[in-house]
Amino acid sequence: MKLWAGVTDNNWYKFLSEGNYDEVNFWQPSGRAPFSNLPAGTPFLFKLKAPNNHIADGGYFVNFSTLPLPIAWEAFGPKNGSASFKEFDQRIRGYATGTGSTLDIGCNVLVQPSFFERKDWIELPNWPRSVMQGKTFDTETEEGPGYGTRCNSVFN
């Protein structure tokens, strides 16, 4: 099975894991898509940032679009992983390289998001440090004992 593992902001994950959402915005601090031609319906894993180098569950990719930060907040509100626009704005600006008053961000719409309990996270000891946004992989060919099977089980 082909999957996308997107590197996520740990605070985004924590906030959303405490709610009950039918969709979420897995945002990119720039307006550039982290991948090309990802088909709708592709399983999309949440890979937590160091020191939490784990897969912590996921959702299903629907589409990607670029939106100005205020419009992304209007469209998704707390589904952006923040309780308020001010918090969302500060988090994005902490990552963004632009200094303009209105930033464009990448919006990956994901449906059916789910979040593992801490005890169920899948450790990724060999995640390349150079992969900052995410990567596509195939569970049938990925190396590591049980790695493919464990990630595959997220979506079965």
C-alpha positions as CSV (number, residue, x, y, z in Angstrom):
1,M,0.0,0.0,0.0
2,K,1.3,3.5,-0.9
3,L,1.2,6.0,1.9
4,W,2.2,9.6,2.5
5,A,3.9,10.3,5.9
6,G,3.6,14.0,6.6
7,V,5.8,15.6,9.3
8,T,3.5,17.4,11.7
9,D,3.7,20.1,14.3
10,N,3.5,18.3,17.6
11,N,1.2,21.0,19.1
12,W,-1.2,20.6,16.0
13,Y,-1.3,16.9,16.8
14,K,-1.9,17.4,20.5
15,F,-4.7,19.9,20.0
16,L,-6.6,17.8,17.4
17,S,-6.1,14.5,19.2
18,E,-8.2,16.0,22.1
19,G,-11.1,16.8,19.8
20,N,-13.5,15.0,17.6
21,Y,-13.1,16.2,14.0
22,D,-14.4,14.8,10.7
23,E,-11.7,16.6,8.7
24,V,-8.6,18.6,9.5
25,N,-6.2,21.0,7.7
26,F,-2.7,19.5,7.6
27,W,-1.2,22.8,6.8
28,Q,2.2,23.7,5.3
29,P,3.7,27.0,6.4
30,S,4.5,27.8,2.7
31,G,2.0,27.7,-0.1
32,R,4.0,24.9,-1.9
33,A,2.7,21.4,-2.0
34,P,5.0,18.9,-0.3
35,F,4.2,16.4,-3.0
36,S,2.9,16.2,-6.6
37,N,0.1,14.2,-7.9
38,L,-1.0,12.6,-4.6
39,P,-4.4,10.9,-5.5
40,A,-7.4,11.6,-3.4
41,G,-8.0,8.8,-0.9
42,T,-4.3,8.2,-0.3
43,P,-3.7,7.2,3.4
44,F,-1.9,10.1,5.0
45,L,0.1,9.4,8.2
46,F,0.9,11.8,11.0
47,K,4.7,11.7,11.6
48,L,5.5,13.6,14.8
49,K,8.6,15.8,14.9
50,A,11.6,15.0,17.0
51,P,12.0,14.1,19.8
52,N,8.7,12.2,19.0
53,N,9.9,10.3,15.9
54,H,6.7,8.2,15.6
55,I,3.8,7.7,13.4
56,A,0.8,8.7,15.5
57,D,-2.1,7.7,13.1
58,G,-3.5,9.6,10.2
59,G,-6.4,10.3,7.8
60,Y,-7.2,10.2,4.1
61,F,-6.0,12.9,1.7
62,V,-8.7,14.8,-0.2
63,N,-7.0,17.8,-1.9
64,F,-4.4,20.5,-1.6
65,S,-4.9,24.2,-2.1
66,T,-3.1,27.4,-1.3
67,L,-5.0,29.9,0.8
68,P,-4.2,33.2,2.6
69,L,-3.8,32.6,6.3
70,P,-7.1,34.4,7.3
71,I,-9.1,32.5,4.7
72,A,-7.6,29.2,5.9
73,W,-8.8,30.1,9.4
74,E,-12.3,31.0,8.1
75,A,-12.5,27.7,6.2
76,F,-11.2,25.4,9.0
77,G,-11.2,27.2,12.3
78,P,-10.0,24.9,15.1
79,K,-9.6,22.1,12.5
80,N,-6.3,24.0,11.8
81,G,-5.0,22.6,15.1
82,S,-5.3,25.8,17.1
83,A,-7.9,27.2,19.5
84,S,-7.8,30.7,18.1
85,F,-6.8,32.7,15.0
86,K,-4.1,34.5,17.0
87,E,-2.5,31.2,18.1
88,F,-2.8,29.8,14.6
89,D,-1.2,32.9,13.1
90,Q,1.7,32.8,15.6
91,R,2.4,29.1,15.0
92,I,2.5,29.6,11.2
93,R,4.7,32.7,11.5
94,G,7.1,30.7,13.7
95,Y,7.7,28.4,10.7
96,A,7.2,30.8,7.7
97,T,10.1,32.5,6.0
98,G,8.0,35.4,4.6
99,T,7.4,38.6,6.5
100,G,4.3,39.9,4.8
101,S,1.2,40.7,6.6
102,T,-0.8,38.0,4.8
103,L,0.9,34.7,4.3
104,D,-0.3,32.0,1.9
105,I,-0.2,28.5,3.4
106,G,-0.6,25.1,1.9
107,C,-3.8,23.3,3.0
108,N,-4.0,19.5,2.8
109,V,-7.5,18.6,3.6
110,L,-7.7,15.2,5.3
111,V,-10.9,13.3,6.2
112,Q,-11.5,10.7,8.9
113,P,-8.6,11.7,11.0
114,S,-7.7,9.5,13.9
115,F,-5.1,9.7,16.7
116,F,-3.3,6.9,18.4
117,E,-3.0,6.7,22.2
118,R,0.7,7.3,23.1
119,K,1.2,3.5,23.7
120,D,0.2,2.8,20.1
121,W,2.6,5.2,18.4
122,I,4.9,3.5,15.8
123,E,8.5,4.3,16.3
124,L,10.6,5.5,13.3
125,P,14.2,5.1,14.4
126,N,15.5,5.4,10.8
127,W,13.5,8.5,9.7
128,P,16.0,10.6,7.6
129,R,16.8,13.9,9.3
130,S,16.7,15.5,5.9
131,V,13.0,14.8,5.4
132,M,11.3,17.9,6.7
133,Q,7.9,17.8,5.1
134,G,7.2,14.1,4.5
135,K,7.7,11.3,2.1
136,T,5.8,8.7,0.2
137,F,6.5,5.1,0.8
138,D,5.2,1.6,0.0
139,T,4.5,-0.7,2.9
140,E,5.3,-3.7,0.8
141,T,8.9,-2.6,0.2
142,E,9.8,-0.5,3.2
143,E,12.6,-1.9,5.3
144,G,12.5,-2.8,9.0
145,P,10.9,-5.7,10.8
146,G,7.2,-5.2,10.9
147,Y,7.3,-1.6,9.8
148,G,5.2,-2.0,6.7
149,T,2.7,-4.2,8.6
150,R,2.3,-1.8,11.5
151,C,1.8,1.2,9.2
152,N,-0.5,-0.8,7.0
153,S,-2.7,-1.7,10.0
154,V,-3.4,2.0,10.6
155,F,-5.7,2.0,7.5
156,N,-7.2,-1.5,7.8
